[in-house]
Amino acid sequence: ITANEAIQAPSVVIDGTAADRVVGSGTSWTADRVLTSEDSAGAITLSISFSDIGGEAGTTVTDTTDGSALTIEINSEAGNVVDGPFQNARVFADYNGNGILDEGEPSQLTDADGGYSLLKDNSASDSFEIVVQMTADTIDSISGESYADTGVVLKAASGGAMVTPATTLLESIKATDPTYTAGDLAIDLGLPTGIDVTTYNPFGEGAVAADAHAVEKVFQQVMTATLVVAEAMAGLGDIAGTALSAEQATAAALNAVASMVLASEVTVDLSDSTQLDAVKEAAEVELAEIGVEVDAAVATFIFSKATATVQLIATEIKNVSVDDFGKSAASSVSKLKHNAREQLSAMSAAAGTFLSDPAN
């Protein structure tokens, strides 16, 4: 700040907040302030109030003399995590692609709408994955379902606005076929025309009820298949003496569903027994690939029970009407997948006990 005559220490406001420090003397002064997360994107405002040595006030200055200005640019990844909206899930930007929240990677817990906003820094690459991990407090904020011990990990490519079972399925398929697109997935899943899974929020403001209902039913079917088949994976691991983490089992189950979707020549419907047979076969392949060796007949039995359960629940999901979308009736059906996990876990444990007896 340069004055044409000596002035008292000026009062300086930078972007609506008083400067942290004003130093100088006579005609030359400097003011500065550290910006915070409370500062908004856009041009930084400036206000300098001053008086001469005699105390006569000058005209407050709000512009620079050379027309220069500073602008705050907030570079962020923002969106929502939805099956129903996931609250208290951990979202992070996986810059290095290792699936682990590392130091320097921005993270945040989701709010009641599943919302998040991650500030990016200069270490961010042009493209990376957004990864969502369940915490001990993660719930579906509409149905109240807890996802604390499910091992569910959701993913989406950066640059979108949604992380859902569908975007996670898309990322899994792209790992096998990099040419596969969100448009391909929308067609394969039979979503309404114009729906982009990377940006569409069925619980967002202005969402058309019929479209939102159709999309949510697909989300629920994919999540059901993932959770129930994952429980079968975990149970078979226990029978084989090869413990799988919930995250490993869930990832393998999702890969099995992705394999079926990629190979399917008809619209995906997880209440269709033929398509679920394809999921079962893919699950058996995935089981071998993650190093679980178990008698083929046992694997077939457990996976058959799992896919039959998926079919039952997926059918109930299909039967939920658009009028029930987001209400208790839909929530009740959604909770069935958690009950099914518990029952399948108990069945697998019983099978393990039975098979541990040499007589059997």
N, C-alpha and C positions, 0 to 999 in steps of 0.2 A: 504494500500500500504506500503510494507516494503522494504527499500533499504539496501544495505550492507555497505553504508556510508552515511553521511549526504548529503541531496540534497536540492535544492531550491524547492519552491512550484511547484509541477508538473502541467502540462496542461492535463486535463482529458476529454475525449470525451466518452459519454455513449450513445450507440445506435444512433450515428451520430450527437449528440447535446452536446455542452459543458456542463459540470457538473454545477449544480446550486451552488455548494459549494465545496471548497477544503480547508481542515483545517489540522493542524498538525505542526510538526517541526522535524528537524534532519532526522532520518531514518524512522519515522512513520507518515503516512498521511492517511486521509480518504476523499473520494469524494462521492457525492451523487447527484441524480437528480430525480425529480418527473416525472414519465412517463405521457404522455398525449394521447389523441385520435389520434394524428398524428403518434404515434409509431405503427409500423406494427407487426403482429404476427410473431413469429420465434425467433431464437437465438439473444440475445442482444449482439451487438458488443462492443468492448472496445478498447480504445487507450490511452496510458499514455506516454507523452513526458516529459523528465526531464533532468536536468543538475545538476552537483555537485556544491558545494559551490563556486568553482572557475570559474564556468560558462562553463565547458566542458560538451557538450551534450552526453547523453547516447543513446543507441539504443532504439527506441520507442517500447514499450511493447504492444502486442495485445492479449496475451493469459494469462490465469492464470497459476500459477506454479504447481497447483495440478490437472489440467484438469477439474475443475468444471466450470459450466456455468449457466446462467439464461436464461429462455425462456419465451417470452410473449405468453400467450394463450388468445385469444379473444373469449369468449363464447357468441355467438349471434344467434338470430333468424332473418334470412334474407329471403326476397322473394318479390313477386309482387302482387298487388291488381288489379284485372282485371275483367271488364265486356267487355268494352274496358278498356285501362289502366286508372285507377283513379288517378288523380293528386290532391294534397292537401287534401287527406283524412287522418284522424287521426287514426293511428295504435297503438295498445298497447297490451302488454302481460298481460292477465287477470289472474294473479297468484291465486287469491282467488275465481275466478269463479262467481263474483257477477255482471259482465257485466258493471262495472263502472271503470273508470280510477282512481285508488287510488294512494296516495303518495307511492313512491317506486316502482311502476310498470313502466317499461320503455315505452316510447312512441315516435312517430316520425310522421311527415307529409310525405306523399308519394311524389316522384318526378314525372316527366312527363311520365316515363315508369311504374308508379305505384309501383316503388321500395321502399323498406324500409329495415332497419337493426337495430334490437333492441339488445342492449347489456344486457345480463342477469347477475344477481348477485347471490350471495349464497342463497338468499331467494327464488329463483325459484324452483318450484317443478319439478318432473321428467316430468310431462305432464300438459298442461294447454291449454287454448284457445287463439288464436290470434283474437282480435276483431278490426273491422274497423268501425269507425263512420264517417258520412259525415259532412263536415264543410260548412261554408258559401261560401267557395271558391272551393269546390270540383267539378271537372268537369271530363268528359270523354275526355282525352287529344286528342283523334282522331276526335270524332264527335263534340266536344265542348259542349255537353249536360251538363247542371248544375244539380247537385244532392243536392243542398243546402237545400231544404225543404222537401225532400222525406222521411226522417226518416229511410232510408235504413241502416241496420247494417249487415255487412258481418262477417262471422266467419270461422275459420279453426282450426284444432288441431295443436298444436306445433309439430315441427319436419318436417313439409312440407315446400313447397316453394311457395305456391299459396294461395291466398284468393279470392274466386270468388263466383258467385251465386251457382255454383255446390258444392263447399266445404261447403257453408252455408246450402244448402239443405241437405248435408250429415250429418252435425252436428245436424240438426233438426230431421232427421230420427233416428239417433243414440240415441237421447234422448228417443225415443219410443222403439227402438230395438238395444241394445248395440252390438249385434252380426253383424249388418249390416256393410259392408265394402265399401271402395272406389271402389273395383272391382265390387261389387254388383251394385253400382250406375252407373258405366260405362256401364254395361250390360243393366240395366233398361232404361238408357237414349239413348242407341243405339250408343255410342261413338265408334270411330274407334278402332280396336284391338290394345292393348298395351298402350292406353291412361290412365294415372293415374291422376285423377283430382286434387290430392294433390300436384303434381309437374309439370304438363304440362302447359306451357304458350303459347297460340296460337300466341302471339305477340313477343315471344322470338326469339333470333337469331337462325337460322337453322331450325325453325319450317317448316314442310312440308305444303305447301299451302292448299292442299285438306283436310288434317287432321285439320289444324288450322281453316279452314272455317267451317268444321263440328262441331267442339267444340264451336266456337264462336256463331253459330246459336242456339245451346242449351243454352248457357249462356244468350243470348238475349231473348229467349222464357221464361226462368225461371224468369228473371228480369221483363219482361213485365207482366207476370201473377202476380208476387208479387206486383208490383206497382199499377196495375189497380184494383186488388181485395182489396188491402189495402185502396184505395180511396173509394171503396164501403163500406168497414168496417167503415171508418171514417164518411162517409155520413149517414150510418144507426145509428151510435152512436149519431150524431147530431139530427137526427129525434127522437130518443128515449130519448134525453136529457141526454145522458151519454157521455160526451166528451172523446174521445180517443186521445192520443198523436200520432203523426205520427209514432213513434217507436213502440207503442203498436199495431197499425193497421197493420204495415208492418210485425211484428212478427207473428201476427195471420194469415195473408194472407200466409206467408211462411209455417206455420204449416199446412194450408189447402192443399197447393201444396204437401207438404211432405206426408201427409196422402194418397193423391191420388197415388203418386209414390210408396209408400210402399204397397198399396193394389192392384196395377195394375198387371195384368197377361200378359200384352203385352208391347211392347216397348213404352215408354212414347212419346207422340206427342201432344204438347199443341195447335195444330191446329185441333185436333180431338174433335168434339162436344161431343162425348160420354165420353171421359176422362175429358173434361171440366165440364160436368154435375156432375161428381164425385168430382171435385174441388168445385163446387157450394154447393153440399151437405155438404162437409167437412167444408166449410166456414160458413155455417149456424150453424153447431155444434160449431165451434170456437167462433162465435159471442155470443152464449149462455154462453160459458165457461168464456168469459171475462166480463160477466155481462150486456150485452146489450139486453134489452127486447123490441122487436118491433114486430108488427103484422107479422105473418108468410108470408102472401101474399105480404107485402111490401118488406120483406127481399128477398123473391124469385124473385120479380120483379127487384130489384136493382142488385142482384147477377147475374141474367140472363143477364141483360144488360152488366154487367162487363165481364162475361165469353164470351159473344158473341163478345165483343170488343177484348178480348184476342185472340179469334179464328181468327179474321180478321187480326190482326197485326202479329200473329204467322205464318199465311199463307204467308204474305208478306215477313217475315224473311226467311222462307223456300225457297222462290223464288229468294232470292238474290244469284247471281252466285259467284263461286269461284273467278272469275276475278274482281268482285266488292269488294272483301274482303279488309277492311281497307280503302276504298275509299268513295267518296261523296255519291254514290248511296246507299251503305250500311248504311252510317251515316244518310241519310234522312229517311230510314225505321226505324232505331233505335230511332230517335226523335219522331216517332209516339206515342210511349208509354207515353211520357210526354204530348203530346196534348190530348191523351185519358184520362189521369188523370184529366186534367183541365175540360174537357167536362163532365166527370162522376161526378166531384165535383159539377159542375153547375146543372146537372140533379138531384142530390141528394138534393141540396139546394131547387130546385123548388118543388121537391116532399115533402120536409119538410114544405114548405109554404102552399102547397095545403092541406096537412093532418092536418095542425094546424087550419083550418077552420072547426068548428063543422059540417057544412053542408056537408062536404065531408067525 
